[in-house]
Amino acid sequence: QVQLVESGGGLVQAGGSLRLSCEASGSIFSFNVMGWYRQAPGKQRDLVASITSGGSTNYADSVKGRFTISRDNAKNTLYLQMNSLKPEDTAVYYCAARVLRFGRYEYWGQGTQVTVSS
């Protein structure tokens, strides 16, 4: 069972940047799709960005042009570069992965808190 561990969250001022990392305990080569979700207090968990094994990416409209998702299979790590952060980006960010091209994400991290102050 592969475990996912996020890091890189913290407190940042609006307009600042953070880079989140998600390190897997094993190879991520078999993960067809990996993604980042976020959940703000009192809200549902929403997809922020995803990336396939072939490098195709998908972003929520709210983060397009500001966030960049990437994966390094050699380091078994998924990244989320977040620039021009806004207070509304404040949430717990979760890393997720699945083996199949479609369907539910099977593996989840514990989450890392991102707080953007105005």
VEXBA-171751 format. One record per atom (N, C-alpha, C, O): residue number from 1; atom name; z, y, x. Coordinates in Angstrom, 1 decimal. Layout:
residues N
+-----+------+--------+--------+--------+
:   n : atom :     zz :     yy :     xx :
+-----+------+--------+--------+--------+
: NUM :   CA :      Z :      Y :      X :
...
+-----+------+--------+--------+--------+
This chain:
residues 118
+-----+------+--------+--------+--------+
:   n : atom :     zz :     yy :     xx :
+-----+------+--------+--------+--------+
:   1 :    N :    0.0 :   -1.2 :    0.8 :
:   1 :   CA :    0.0 :    0.0 :    0.0 :
:   1 :    C :    0.0 :    1.2 :    0.9 :
:   1 :    O :    0.9 :    1.5 :    1.6 :
:   2 :    N :   -1.1 :    2.0 :    0.8 :
:   2 :   CA :   -1.2 :    3.3 :    1.6 :
:   2 :    C :   -0.3 :    4.3 :    0.9 :
:   2 :    O :   -0.3 :    4.5 :   -0.3 :
:   3 :    N :    0.4 :    5.0 :    1.8 :
:   3 :   CA :    1.2 :    6.2 :    1.3 :
:   3 :    C :    0.6 :    7.5 :    1.8 :
:   3 :    O :    0.1 :    7.5 :    2.9 :
:   4 :    N :    0.7 :    8.5 :    0.9 :
:   4 :   CA :    0.2 :    9.8 :    1.2 :
:   4 :    C :    1.4 :   10.8 :    1.4 :
:   4 :    O :    2.2 :   10.8 :    0.5 :
:   5 :    N :    1.3 :   11.6 :    2.4 :
:   5 :   CA :    2.4 :   12.5 :    2.7 :
:   5 :    C :    1.8 :   13.9 :    2.9 :
:   5 :    O :    1.1 :   14.1 :    3.9 :
:   6 :    N :    2.1 :   14.9 :    2.0 :
:   6 :   CA :    1.6 :   16.2 :    2.2 :
:   6 :    C :    2.6 :   17.0 :    3.1 :
:   6 :    O :    3.8 :   16.8 :    3.2 :
:   7 :    N :    2.0 :   18.1 :    3.7 :
:   7 :   CA :    2.7 :   19.0 :    4.5 :
:   7 :    C :    1.9 :   20.3 :    4.5 :
:   7 :    O :    0.8 :   20.4 :    4.2 :
:   8 :    N :    2.6 :   21.4 :    5.0 :
:   8 :   CA :    1.9 :   22.7 :    5.2 :
:   8 :    C :    2.2 :   23.7 :    4.1 :
:   8 :    O :    1.8 :   24.8 :    4.2 :
:   9 :    N :    3.0 :   23.3 :    3.1 :
:   9 :   CA :    3.3 :   24.3 :    2.0 :
:   9 :    C :    4.3 :   25.3 :    2.5 :
:   9 :    O :    4.9 :   25.1 :    3.6 :
:  10 :    N :    4.6 :   26.3 :    1.7 :
:  10 :   CA :    5.6 :   27.3 :    2.1 :
:  10 :    C :    5.4 :   28.6 :    1.3 :
:  10 :    O :    4.8 :   28.6 :    0.3 :
:  11 :    N :    6.1 :   29.6 :    1.8 :
:  11 :   CA :    6.0 :   30.9 :    1.1 :
:  11 :    C :    5.1 :   31.8 :    1.9 :
:  11 :    O :    5.2 :   32.0 :    3.1 :
:  12 :    N :    4.2 :   32.5 :    1.2 :
:  12 :   CA :    3.2 :   33.4 :    1.8 :
:  12 :    C :    3.0 :   34.6 :    0.9 :
:  12 :    O :    3.1 :   34.4 :   -0.3 :
:  13 :    N :    2.6 :   35.7 :    1.5 :
:  13 :   CA :    2.3 :   36.9 :    0.7 :
:  13 :    C :    0.9 :   36.8 :    0.1 :
:  13 :    O :    0.1 :   36.1 :    0.7 :
:  14 :    N :    0.7 :   37.5 :   -1.0 :
:  14 :   CA :   -0.6 :   37.5 :   -1.6 :
:  14 :    C :   -1.6 :   38.0 :   -0.6 :
:  14 :    O :   -1.4 :   38.9 :    0.2 :
:  15 :    N :   -2.8 :   37.3 :   -0.5 :
:  15 :   CA :   -3.8 :   37.7 :    0.4 :
:  15 :    C :   -3.7 :   36.8 :    1.7 :
:  15 :    O :   -4.6 :   36.8 :    2.5 :
:  16 :    N :   -2.6 :   36.1 :    1.9 :
:  16 :   CA :   -2.4 :   35.3 :    3.0 :
:  16 :    C :   -3.1 :   33.9 :    2.9 :
:  16 :    O :   -3.8 :   33.6 :    2.0 :
:  17 :    N :   -2.9 :   33.1 :    3.9 :
:  17 :   CA :   -3.5 :   31.8 :    4.0 :
:  17 :    C :   -2.5 :   30.7 :    4.3 :
:  17 :    O :   -1.5 :   30.9 :    4.9 :
:  18 :    N :   -2.8 :   29.5 :    3.9 :
:  18 :   CA :   -2.1 :   28.3 :    4.2 :
:  18 :    C :   -3.0 :   27.1 :    4.4 :
:  18 :    O :   -4.1 :   27.1 :    3.8 :
:  19 :    N :   -2.7 :   26.2 :    5.2 :
:  19 :   CA :   -3.5 :   24.9 :    5.3 :
:  19 :    C :   -2.6 :   23.8 :    5.0 :
:  19 :    O :   -1.6 :   23.5 :    5.7 :
:  20 :    N :   -2.9 :   23.1 :    3.9 :
:  20 :   CA :   -2.2 :   21.9 :    3.6 :
:  20 :    C :   -2.8 :   20.6 :    4.2 :
:  20 :    O :   -4.1 :   20.6 :    4.4 :
:  21 :    N :   -2.0 :   19.7 :    4.6 :
:  21 :   CA :   -2.5 :   18.4 :    5.1 :
:  21 :    C :   -1.9 :   17.3 :    4.3 :
:  21 :    O :   -0.8 :   17.4 :    3.8 :
:  22 :    N :   -2.6 :   16.2 :    4.3 :
:  22 :   CA :   -2.2 :   15.0 :    3.6 :
:  22 :    C :   -2.5 :   13.8 :    4.5 :
:  22 :    O :   -3.7 :   13.5 :    4.7 :
:  23 :    N :   -1.5 :   13.3 :    5.1 :
:  23 :   CA :   -1.7 :   12.2 :    6.0 :
:  23 :    C :   -1.4 :   10.9 :    5.4 :
:  23 :    O :   -0.4 :   10.7 :    4.7 :
:  24 :    N :   -2.3 :   10.0 :    5.6 :
:  24 :   CA :   -2.2 :    8.6 :    5.0 :
:  24 :    C :   -1.6 :    7.7 :    6.0 :
:  24 :    O :   -1.8 :    7.8 :    7.2 :
:  25 :    N :   -0.8 :    6.7 :    5.5 :
:  25 :   CA :   -0.1 :    5.7 :    6.3 :
:  25 :    C :   -1.1 :    4.7 :    6.9 :
:  25 :    O :   -0.8 :    4.0 :    7.8 :
:  26 :    N :   -2.3 :    4.6 :    6.2 :
:  26 :   CA :   -3.3 :    3.7 :    6.7 :
:  26 :    C :   -4.7 :    4.4 :    6.6 :
:  26 :    O :   -4.7 :    5.6 :    6.5 :
:  27 :    N :   -5.7 :    3.6 :    6.8 :
:  27 :   CA :   -7.0 :    4.2 :    6.8 :
:  27 :    C :   -7.4 :    4.7 :    5.5 :
:  27 :    O :   -7.2 :    4.2 :    4.4 :
:  28 :    N :   -8.1 :    5.9 :    5.5 :
:  28 :   CA :   -8.6 :    6.5 :    4.3 :
:  28 :    C :  -10.1 :    6.2 :    4.1 :
:  28 :    O :  -10.8 :    6.7 :    3.2 :
:  29 :    N :  -10.6 :    5.4 :    5.0 :
:  29 :   CA :  -12.0 :    5.1 :    5.0 :
:  29 :    C :  -12.5 :    4.5 :    3.7 :
:  29 :    O :  -13.6 :    4.7 :    3.2 :
:  30 :    N :  -11.5 :    3.7 :    3.1 :
:  30 :   CA :  -11.9 :    3.0 :    1.8 :
:  30 :    C :  -11.8 :    3.9 :    0.6 :
:  30 :    O :  -12.2 :    3.5 :   -0.5 :
:  31 :    N :  -11.2 :    5.1 :    0.8 :
:  31 :   CA :  -11.1 :    5.9 :   -0.4 :
:  31 :    C :  -12.4 :    6.6 :   -0.7 :
:  31 :    O :  -12.9 :    7.5 :    0.1 :
:  32 :    N :  -13.0 :    6.3 :   -1.8 :
:  32 :   CA :  -14.3 :    6.9 :   -2.1 :
:  32 :    C :  -14.1 :    8.4 :   -2.4 :
:  32 :    O :  -14.9 :    9.2 :   -2.1 :
:  33 :    N :  -13.0 :    8.7 :   -3.1 :
:  33 :   CA :  -12.7 :   10.1 :   -3.5 :
:  33 :    C :  -11.3 :   10.5 :   -3.1 :
:  33 :    O :  -10.4 :    9.7 :   -3.4 :
:  34 :    N :  -11.1 :   11.7 :   -2.6 :
:  34 :   CA :   -9.7 :   12.2 :   -2.4 :
:  34 :    C :   -9.7 :   13.6 :   -2.9 :
:  34 :    O :  -10.7 :   14.3 :   -3.0 :
:  35 :    N :   -8.5 :   14.0 :   -3.4 :
:  35 :   CA :   -8.4 :   15.3 :   -4.0 :
:  35 :    C :   -7.1 :   16.0 :   -3.9 :
:  35 :    O :   -6.1 :   15.3 :   -3.5 :
:  36 :    N :   -7.1 :   17.2 :   -4.2 :
:  36 :   CA :   -5.8 :   18.0 :   -4.3 :
:  36 :    C :   -5.7 :   18.4 :   -5.8 :
:  36 :    O :   -6.6 :   19.0 :   -6.4 :
:  37 :    N :   -4.5 :   18.2 :   -6.3 :
:  37 :   CA :   -4.1 :   18.7 :   -7.6 :
:  37 :    C :   -2.9 :   19.7 :   -7.4 :
:  37 :    O :   -2.3 :   19.7 :   -6.4 :
:  38 :    N :   -2.7 :   20.5 :   -8.5 :
:  38 :   CA :   -1.5 :   21.4 :   -8.4 :
:  38 :    C :   -0.9 :   21.4 :   -9.8 :
:  38 :    O :   -1.6 :   21.3 :  -10.8 :
:  39 :    N :    0.4 :   21.7 :   -9.8 :
:  39 :   CA :    1.1 :   21.8 :  -11.1 :
:  39 :    C :    2.1 :   22.9 :  -11.0 :
:  39 :    O :    3.1 :   22.9 :  -10.2 :
:  40 :    N :    1.9 :   24.0 :  -11.8 :
:  40 :   CA :    2.8 :   25.1 :  -11.9 :
:  40 :    C :    3.9 :   24.8 :  -12.9 :
:  40 :    O :    3.7 :   23.9 :  -13.8 :
:  41 :    N :    5.1 :   25.4 :  -12.8 :
:  41 :   CA :    6.1 :   25.2 :  -13.8 :
:  41 :    C :    5.7 :   25.3 :  -15.2 :
:  41 :    O :    5.1 :   26.3 :  -15.6 :
:  42 :    N :    6.0 :   24.3 :  -16.0 :
:  42 :   CA :    5.6 :   24.4 :  -17.4 :
:  42 :    C :    4.2 :   24.1 :  -17.8 :
:  42 :    O :    3.7 :   24.3 :  -18.9 :
:  43 :    N :    3.4 :   23.8 :  -16.7 :
:  43 :   CA :    2.0 :   23.6 :  -17.0 :
:  43 :    C :    1.6 :   22.2 :  -16.6 :
:  43 :    O :    2.3 :   21.5 :  -15.9 :
:  44 :    N :    0.4 :   21.8 :  -17.0 :
:  44 :   CA :   -0.1 :   20.4 :  -16.6 :
:  44 :    C :   -0.6 :   20.4 :  -15.2 :
:  44 :    O :   -0.9 :   21.4 :  -14.6 :
:  45 :    N :   -0.8 :   19.2 :  -14.7 :
:  45 :   CA :   -1.3 :   19.0 :  -13.3 :
:  45 :    C :   -2.8 :   19.1 :  -13.4 :
:  45 :    O :   -3.5 :   18.4 :  -14.2 :
:  46 :    N :   -3.4 :   20.0 :  -12.6 :
:  46 :   CA :   -4.8 :   20.2 :  -12.7 :
:  46 :    C :   -5.5 :   20.0 :  -11.3 :
:  46 :    O :   -4.9 :   20.1 :  -10.3 :
:  47 :    N :   -6.7 :   19.5 :  -11.4 :
:  47 :   CA :   -7.5 :   19.3 :  -10.2 :
:  47 :    C :   -7.9 :   20.6 :   -9.5 :
:  47 :    O :   -8.4 :   21.5 :  -10.2 :
:  48 :    N :   -7.6 :   20.7 :   -8.2 :
:  48 :   CA :   -8.0 :   21.9 :   -7.5 :
:  48 :    C :   -9.3 :   21.7 :   -6.8 :
:  48 :    O :  -10.2 :   22.5 :   -6.8 :
:  49 :    N :   -9.4 :   20.5 :   -6.1 :
:  49 :   CA :  -10.6 :   20.2 :   -5.3 :
:  49 :    C :  -10.7 :   18.8 :   -5.0 :
:  49 :    O :   -9.7 :   18.1 :   -5.0 :
:  50 :    N :  -11.9 :   18.2 :   -4.9 :
:  50 :   CA :  -12.1 :   16.8 :   -4.5 :
:  50 :    C :  -13.2 :   16.7 :   -3.5 :
:  50 :    O :  -14.1 :   17.6 :   -3.4 :
:  51 :    N :  -13.2 :   15.6 :   -2.8 :
:  51 :   CA :  -14.2 :   15.3 :   -1.8 :
:  51 :    C :  -14.5 :   13.8 :   -1.8 :
:  51 :    O :  -13.6 :   13.0 :   -1.8 :
:  52 :    N :  -15.8 :   13.5 :   -1.7 :
:  52 :   CA :  -16.2 :   12.1 :   -1.6 :
:  52 :    C :  -16.2 :   11.6 :   -0.2 :
:  52 :    O :  -16.1 :   12.4 :    0.8 :
:  53 :    N :  -16.4 :   10.3 :    0.0 :
:  53 :   CA :  -16.6 :    9.8 :    1.3 :
:  53 :    C :  -17.8 :   10.3 :    2.0 :
:  53 :    O :  -17.9 :   10.3 :    3.2 :
:  54 :    N :  -18.8 :   10.7 :    1.2 :
:  54 :   CA :  -20.0 :   11.3 :    1.8 :
:  54 :    C :  -19.9 :   12.7 :    2.1 :
:  54 :    O :  -20.9 :   13.3 :    2.6 :
:  55 :    N :  -18.8 :   13.3 :    1.7 :
:  55 :   CA :  -18.6 :   14.8 :    2.0 :
:  55 :    C :  -18.9 :   15.7 :    0.9 :
:  55 :    O :  -18.8 :   16.9 :    1.0 :
:  56 :    N :  -19.3 :   15.2 :   -0.3 :
:  56 :   CA :  -19.6 :   16.1 :   -1.4 :
:  56 :    C :  -18.3 :   16.6 :   -2.0 :
:  56 :    O :  -17.3 :   15.9 :   -2.1 :
:  57 :    N :  -18.3 :   17.9 :   -2.3 :
:  57 :   CA :  -17.0 :   18.6 :   -2.7 :
:  57 :    C :  -17.2 :   19.2 :   -4.1 :
:  57 :    O :  -18.3 :   19.4 :   -4.6 :
:  58 :    N :  -16.1 :   19.3 :   -4.7 :
:  58 :   CA :  -16.0 :   19.9 :   -6.1 :
:  58 :    C :  -14.7 :   20.8 :   -6.1 :
:  58 :    O :  -13.7 :   20.4 :   -5.7 :
:  59 :    N :  -14.9 :   22.0 :   -6.7 :
:  59 :   CA :  -13.8 :   22.9 :   -6.8 :
:  59 :    C :  -13.5 :   23.4 :   -8.2 :
:  59 :    O :  -14.5 :   23.5 :   -9.0 :
:  60 :    N :  -12.3 :   23.7 :   -8.5 :
:  60 :   CA :  -12.0 :   24.4 :   -9.8 :
:  60 :    C :  -12.5 :   25.8 :   -9.7 :
:  60 :    O :  -12.5 :   26.4 :   -8.6 :
:  61 :    N :  -13.0 :   26.3 :  -10.8 :
:  61 :   CA :  -13.5 :   27.7 :  -10.7 :
:  61 :    C :  -12.6 :   28.7 :  -10.2 :
:  61 :    O :  -13.0 :   29.7 :   -9.5 :
:  62 :    N :  -11.3 :   28.5 :  -10.4 :
:  62 :   CA :  -10.3 :   29.5 :  -10.0 :
:  62 :    C :  -10.1 :   29.6 :   -8.5 :
:  62 :    O :   -9.5 :   30.5 :   -8.0 :
:  63 :    N :  -10.6 :   28.6 :   -7.7 :
:  63 :   CA :  -10.4 :   28.6 :   -6.3 :
:  63 :    C :  -11.7 :   28.6 :   -5.5 :
:  63 :    O :  -11.7 :   28.7 :   -4.3 :
:  64 :    N :  -12.8 :   28.6 :   -6.2 :
:  64 :   CA :  -14.1 :   28.6 :   -5.5 :
:  64 :    C :  -14.2 :   29.8 :   -4.6 :
:  64 :    O :  -13.9 :   31.0 :   -5.1 :
:  65 :    N :  -14.7 :   29.6 :   -3.4 :
:  65 :   CA :  -14.8 :   30.7 :   -2.5 :
:  65 :    C :  -13.6 :   31.1 :   -1.7 :
:  65 :    O :  -13.6 :   31.9 :   -0.8 :
:  66 :    N :  -12.5 :   30.5 :   -2.1 :
:  66 :   CA :  -11.2 :   30.8 :   -1.4 :
:  66 :    C :  -10.6 :   29.6 :   -0.8 :
:  66 :    O :  -10.0 :   29.6 :    0.3 :
:  67 :    N :  -10.8 :   28.4 :   -1.4 :
:  67 :   CA :  -10.2 :   27.1 :   -0.9 :
:  67 :    C :  -11.3 :   26.3 :   -0.3 :
:  67 :    O :  -12.5 :   26.3 :   -0.8 :
:  68 :    N :  -11.0 :   25.5 :    0.7 :
:  68 :   CA :  -11.9 :   24.5 :    1.3 :
:  68 :    C :  -11.2 :   23.2 :    1.5 :
:  68 :    O :  -10.2 :   23.1 :    2.2 :
:  69 :    N :  -11.8 :   22.2 :    1.0 :
:  69 :   CA :  -11.3 :   20.8 :    1.1 :
:  69 :    C :  -12.1 :   20.1 :    2.2 :
:  69 :    O :  -13.3 :   20.3 :    2.3 :
:  70 :    N :  -11.4 :   19.3 :    3.0 :
:  70 :   CA :  -12.1 :   18.5 :    4.1 :
:  70 :    C :  -11.3 :   17.3 :    4.3 :
:  70 :    O :  -10.1 :   17.2 :    4.0 :
:  71 :    N :  -11.9 :   16.3 :    5.0 :
:  71 :   CA :  -11.2 :   15.1 :    5.3 :
:  71 :    C :  -11.6 :   14.7 :    6.7 :
:  71 :    O :  -12.8 :   14.8 :    7.1 :
:  72 :    N :  -10.7 :   14.1 :    7.4 :
:  72 :   CA :  -11.0 :   13.6 :    8.8 :
:  72 :    C :  -10.6 :   12.1 :    8.8 :
:  72 :    O :   -9.4 :   11.7 :    8.9 :
:  73 :    N :  -11.6 :   11.2 :    8.6 :
:  73 :   CA :  -11.3 :    9.8 :    8.5 :
:  73 :    C :  -10.7 :    9.3 :    9.8 :
:  73 :    O :   -9.9 :    8.3 :    9.7 :
:  74 :    N :  -11.1 :    9.8 :   10.9 :
:  74 :   CA :  -10.5 :    9.3 :   12.2 :
:  74 :    C :   -9.0 :    9.6 :   12.3 :
:  74 :    O :   -8.3 :    8.8 :   12.9 :
:  75 :    N :   -8.6 :   10.7 :   11.6 :
:  75 :   CA :   -7.1 :   11.0 :   11.7 :
:  75 :    C :   -6.4 :   10.6 :   10.4 :
:  75 :    O :   -5.2 :   10.9 :   10.2 :
:  76 :    N :   -7.2 :   10.0 :    9.5 :
:  76 :   CA :   -6.6 :    9.6 :    8.2 :
:  76 :    C :   -5.9 :   10.7 :    7.4 :
:  76 :    O :   -4.8 :   10.6 :    6.9 :
:  77 :    N :   -6.6 :   11.9 :    7.5 :
:  77 :   CA :   -6.0 :   13.1 :    6.9 :
:  77 :    C :   -6.9 :   13.8 :    6.0 :
:  77 :    O :   -8.1 :   14.0 :    6.3 :
:  78 :    N :   -6.4 :   14.4 :    5.0 :
:  78 :   CA :   -7.1 :   15.2 :    4.0 :
:  78 :    C :   -6.5 :   16.6 :    4.2 :
:  78 :    O :   -5.3 :   16.8 :    4.4 :
:  79 :    N :   -7.4 :   17.7 :    4.1 :
:  79 :   CA :   -6.9 :   19.0 :    4.3 :
:  79 :    C :   -7.3 :   19.9 :    3.1 :
:  79 :    O :   -8.2 :   19.6 :    2.4 :
:  80 :    N :   -6.6 :   21.0 :    2.9 :
:  80 :   CA :   -6.9 :   22.0 :    2.0 :
:  80 :    C :   -6.6 :   23.4 :    2.6 :
:  80 :    O :   -5.5 :   23.8 :    2.8 :
:  81 :    N :   -7.7 :   24.1 :    3.0 :
:  81 :   CA :   -7.5 :   25.4 :    3.6 :
:  81 :    C :   -7.6 :   26.4 :    2.4 :
:  81 :    O :   -8.5 :   26.5 :    1.7 :
:  82 :    N :   -6.5 :   27.2 :    2.3 :
:  82 :   CA :   -6.4 :   28.1 :    1.2 :
:  82 :    C :   -6.3 :   29.5 :    1.8 :
:  82 :    O :   -5.4 :   29.9 :    2.5 :
:  83 :    N :   -7.3 :   30.3 :    1.4 :
:  83 :   CA :   -7.4 :   31.7 :    1.8 :
:  83 :    C :   -7.3 :   32.7 :    0.6 :
:  83 :    O :   -7.4 :   32.2 :   -0.5 :
:  84 :    N :   -7.0 :   33.9 :    0.9 :
:  84 :   CA :   -6.9 :   34.9 :   -0.1 :
:  84 :    C :   -6.0 :   34.5 :   -1.3 :
:  84 :    O :   -6.4 :   34.5 :   -2.4 :
:  85 :    N :   -4.9 :   34.0 :   -0.9 :
:  85 :   CA :   -4.0 :   33.4 :   -1.9 :
:  85 :    C :   -3.5 :   34.5 :   -2.9 :
:  85 :    O :   -3.3 :   35.6 :   -2.6 :
:  86 :    N :   -3.3 :   34.0 :   -4.1 :
:  86 :   CA :   -2.8 :   34.9 :   -5.2 :
:  86 :    C :   -1.5 :   34.3 :   -5.8 :
:  86 :    O :   -1.3 :   33.1 :   -5.7 :
:  87 :    N :   -0.7 :   35.2 :   -6.4 :
:  87 :   CA :    0.5 :   34.6 :   -7.0 :
:  87 :    C :    0.3 :   33.5 :   -8.0 :
:  87 :    O :    1.1 :   32.6 :   -8.1 :
:  88 :    N :   -0.9 :   33.5 :   -8.7 :
:  88 :   CA :   -1.2 :   32.4 :   -9.6 :
:  88 :    C :   -1.5 :   31.1 :   -9.0 :
:  88 :    O :   -1.7 :   30.1 :   -9.7 :
:  89 :    N :   -1.6 :   31.1 :   -7.7 :
:  89 :   CA :   -1.8 :   29.8 :   -6.9 :
:  89 :    C :   -0.5 :   29.1 :   -6.7 :
:  89 :    O :   -0.4 :   28.0 :   -6.2 :
:  90 :    N :    0.6 :   29.8 :   -7.0 :
:  90 :   CA :    1.9 :   29.2 :   -6.9 :
:  90 :    C :    2.1 :   27.9 :   -7.7 :
:  90 :    O :    1.8 :   27.9 :   -8.9 :
:  91 :    N :    2.4 :   26.8 :   -7.0 :
:  91 :   CA :    2.5 :   25.5 :   -7.7 :
:  91 :    C :    3.0 :   24.5 :   -6.6 :
:  91 :    O :    3.0 :   24.7 :   -5.4 :
:  92 :    N :    3.2 :   23.3 :   -7.2 :
:  92 :   CA :    3.4 :   22.1 :   -6.3 :
:  92 :    C :    2.0 :   21.5 :   -6.1 :
:  92 :    O :    1.3 :   21.2 :   -7.1 :
:  93 :    N :    1.6 :   21.3 :   -4.9 :
:  93 :   CA :    0.3 :   20.7 :   -4.6 :
:  93 :    C :    0.4 :   19.2 :   -4.2 :
:  93 :    O :    1.2 :   18.9 :   -3.4 :
:  94 :    N :   -0.4 :   18.4 :   -4.9 :
:  94 :   CA :   -0.4 :   17.0 :   -4.7 :
:  94 :    C :   -1.7 :   16.5 :   -4.1 :
:  94 :    O :   -2.8 :   16.9 :   -4.5 :
:  95 :    N :   -1.6 :   15.6 :   -3.2 :
:  95 :   CA :   -2.7 :   14.9 :   -2.6 :
:  95 :    C :   -2.9 :   13.6 :   -3.4 :
:  95 :    O :   -2.0 :   12.9 :   -3.8 :
:  96 :    N :   -4.2 :   13.2 :   -3.7 :
:  96 :   CA :   -4.5 :   12.0 :   -4.4 :
:  96 :    C :   -5.7 :   11.3 :   -3.9 :
:  96 :    O :   -6.6 :   11.9 :   -3.2 :
:  97 :    N :   -5.8 :   10.0 :   -4.1 :
:  97 :   CA :   -7.0 :    9.3 :   -3.6 :
:  97 :    C :   -7.3 :    8.1 :   -4.5 :
:  97 :    O :   -6.4 :    7.6 :   -5.2 :
:  98 :    N :   -8.5 :    7.7 :   -4.5 :
:  98 :   CA :   -8.9 :    6.5 :   -5.3 :
:  98 :    C :  -10.0 :    5.8 :   -4.6 :
:  98 :    O :  -10.8 :    6.4 :   -3.8 :
:  99 :    N :  -10.1 :    4.5 :   -4.8 :
:  99 :   CA :  -11.1 :    3.7 :   -4.1 :
:  99 :    C :  -12.4 :    3.8 :   -4.9 :
:  99 :    O :  -13.5 :    3.8 :   -4.3 :
: 100 :    N :  -12.3 :    3.8 :   -6.2 :
: 100 :   CA :  -13.6 :    3.8 :   -7.0 :
: 100 :    C :  -14.1 :    5.2 :   -7.1 :
: 100 :    O :  -13.4 :    6.2 :   -6.9 :
: 101 :    N :  -15.5 :    5.3 :   -7.3 :
: 101 :   CA :  -16.1 :    6.5 :   -7.4 :
: 101 :    C :  -15.7 :    7.3 :   -8.6 :
: 101 :    O :  -15.6 :    8.6 :   -8.6 :
: 102 :    N :  -15.4 :    6.6 :   -9.7 :
: 102 :   CA :  -14.9 :    7.2 :  -10.9 :
: 102 :    C :  -13.6 :    6.6 :  -11.4 :
: 102 :    O :  -13.3 :    5.5 :  -10.9 :
: 103 :    N :  -12.9 :    7.3 :  -12.3 :
: 103 :   CA :  -11.7 :    6.7 :  -12.8 :
: 103 :    C :  -10.4 :    7.4 :  -12.3 :
: 103 :    O :  -10.5 :    8.5 :  -11.8 :
: 104 :    N :   -9.3 :    6.8 :  -12.6 :
: 104 :   CA :   -8.0 :    7.4 :  -12.2 :
: 104 :    C :   -7.8 :    7.4 :  -10.7 :
: 104 :    O :   -8.2 :    6.5 :  -10.0 :
: 105 :    N :   -7.0 :    8.4 :  -10.3 :
: 105 :   CA :   -6.5 :    8.4 :   -8.9 :
: 105 :    C :   -5.4 :    7.3 :   -8.8 :
: 105 :    O :   -4.5 :    7.4 :   -9.6 :
: 106 :    N :   -5.5 :    6.5 :   -7.8 :
: 106 :   CA :   -4.5 :    5.4 :   -7.7 :
: 106 :    C :   -3.4 :    5.7 :   -6.8 :
: 106 :    O :   -2.3 :    5.1 :   -7.0 :
: 107 :    N :   -3.6 :    6.6 :   -5.9 :
: 107 :   CA :   -2.6 :    6.9 :   -4.9 :
: 107 :    C :   -2.2 :    8.4 :   -4.9 :
: 107 :    O :   -3.1 :    9.2 :   -5.1 :
: 108 :    N :   -0.9 :    8.7 :   -4.9 :
: 108 :   CA :   -0.5 :   10.1 :   -5.0 :
: 108 :    C :    0.6 :   10.3 :   -3.9 :
: 108 :    O :    1.4 :    9.5 :   -3.6 :
: 109 :    N :    0.6 :   11.6 :   -3.4 :
: 109 :   CA :    1.7 :   12.0 :   -2.6 :
: 109 :    C :    2.8 :   12.6 :   -3.4 :
: 109 :    O :    2.8 :   12.6 :   -4.6 :
: 110 :    N :    3.9 :   13.0 :   -2.7 :
: 110 :   CA :    5.1 :   13.5 :   -3.3 :
: 110 :    C :    5.0 :   15.0 :   -3.7 :
: 110 :    O :    5.7 :   15.5 :   -4.5 :
: 111 :    N :    4.0 :   15.6 :   -3.1 :
: 111 :   CA :    3.8 :   17.1 :   -3.4 :
: 111 :    C :    4.5 :   18.0 :   -2.3 :
: 111 :    O :    5.4 :   17.6 :   -1.7 :
: 112 :    N :    3.9 :   19.2 :   -2.2 :
: 112 :   CA :    4.4 :   20.2 :   -1.3 :
: 112 :    C :    4.3 :   21.6 :   -2.1 :
: 112 :    O :    3.3 :   21.9 :   -2.7 :
: 113 :    N :    5.4 :   22.3 :   -2.0 :
: 113 :   CA :    5.5 :   23.6 :   -2.7 :
: 113 :    C :    4.7 :   24.7 :   -2.0 :
: 113 :    O :    4.9 :   24.9 :   -0.8 :
: 114 :    N :    3.9 :   25.4 :   -2.8 :
: 114 :   CA :    3.3 :   26.6 :   -2.3 :
: 114 :    C :    3.7 :   27.8 :   -3.2 :
: 114 :    O :    3.6 :   27.7 :   -4.4 :
: 115 :    N :    4.3 :   28.8 :   -2.6 :
: 115 :   CA :    4.7 :   30.0 :   -3.3 :
: 115 :    C :    4.1 :   31.2 :   -2.7 :
: 115 :    O :    4.2 :   31.5 :   -1.5 :
: 116 :    N :    3.4 :   31.9 :   -3.6 :
: 116 :   CA :    2.7 :   33.2 :   -3.2 :
: 116 :    C :    3.4 :   34.3 :   -3.8 :
: 116 :    O :    3.4 :   34.5 :   -5.1 :
: 117 :    N :    3.9 :   35.2 :   -3.0 :
: 117 :   CA :    4.6 :   36.4 :   -3.5 :
: 117 :    C :    3.7 :   37.6 :   -3.6 :
: 117 :    O :    2.7 :   37.7 :   -2.9 :
: 118 :    N :    3.9 :   38.4 :   -4.6 :
: 118 :   CA :    3.1 :   39.6 :   -4.9 :
: 118 :    C :    3.5 :   40.8 :   -4.1 :
: 118 :    O :    2.9 :   41.8 :   -4.1 :
+-----+------+--------+--------+--------+
